[in-house]
């Protein structure tokens, strides 16, 4: 796996006039090597030079994983610290004055300063788009993992719904959803679930709190699972009474916007066109000012990654892309509605990976 992935990187690195890449623990390192590490006060950097073997600087207790993959390892202990290991690695690879590609969204000041110190005169160049180009079209195995992530998330949601009751706090409801996800096969959470009710649901990224669910509340539930390293991300509405009033009308509009956005997906179409299709429905209904975020974002090893489904992104959609379509309307003091699906760009159009109904999920006997 390592050699195949690195070979796919080489032409992209060469085309940018780089001498090496420096990767932090995170999705790009996982994609390239399959290696998982925690980001902590102990710096870990993989160095991938064009003319030498891949090399990694890391704590001694982590070194076995890299050695097993045949990588050149420069380990350090807590007692001795990382200074000598980074000095030796940079000197061995002759990185002084080199053009080194780094992840602007991932590399910390700590690691950047280390490279600047031990590779004097090196130029650190942001190459996040390099990995976007490499990762944006998902393979069959990646798509299979994403299908499993969707299935686990949806199954957990169905198992969770019967546990909901009026009087339960948002935080209590969220904790039960987390338990259902982990018990149902999730390797981890895509993110801490958003489970917010009543007026709180008008905040797109609200945090579940101590508010108790009331009869008649509309609840936004945004959740997802990691399975085999890949994420799902879904949003649905739960209602603690018969759906009625302005939020019921808004829900219908958001469902139509979601359908319009998904229908606009096709290879060759600009990402912004999907946003425009969903937004046109909401604006036509008079709620344009209450749709306050982009229509979607890429999904895969990360919950948010390219392509971004937003006005101004003229990037053409290509077969294999996976992303969310999640229009919403948020009414301050009243509540909000967001309907989010995960989609895959096919050769001829689009497949929606999520299967849950988009109608409100009603908790009966709430009063």
C-alpha angles and dihedrals in degrees: 000000000000096000093045093050093046091050090055088053098050099076091046091051093046092048090059094050093245127153096201147350125235113203129192126210106281144080098321092051090048091049092048101040110006089238120140122200135164118245107234143135087294105083119225121188129172113209117204110187121187094231104038143045119286109271133196134196112205145134115294093241089060096044097092093071092055094043089054088060093052096251124151105252131205104185131185135191128226089248097055098034129217102282099094094042093054091044091053094045095050092045093048091051092043093230096161108122090005126142103238123191114220137179106253092193094049112028114093127217087252095064094038091055091048092054092046090051099047098032098048115202093014117146116223111212125189111239103170090128090059091066092041088059091048098045105032097090110059124222124228091261092049092050090049090055091049091051088054090048090053092047093050092048094048094046091050091050091053091048090049100050096075089056094062119106139171108259094036114123121242089241091052092050091048092051090055091051090051090051091049091051094050093043090047098058107278114147086207144329120286084218137327103295119254106228108165132154142199114353091353090069089069087075107081095210101028119155119235109256145167096295111125119227113253131204109271094024122146113215129201112213116190115174145141146175138230113224122175089349097306129106140226124199122192136167128194138162125248120195126199095208139012108319108249143134129043095326090056089054091046091051090056091051093049091050089053090049090050091051092048092050094050092045090056093059114109136133111276095024115122115250090236090060090067090052090048093051094052094041093051091063093052094043090048090056091052098253101103093121090054094057096083106168141050119281096245153334138221119273132202131088084003129043089226117035137126137330099063113198099218141121110276097032103114093174108135116239113243133196112277098031115134124198145142129264106203118156117175144180120211124193114193112233093010110057143256145255129212126172114195129185133175115231138188123209108232130194091268105023136312142323120204108222095193116080107183116120115259094219116104115277105234122211102208125208090032096143 
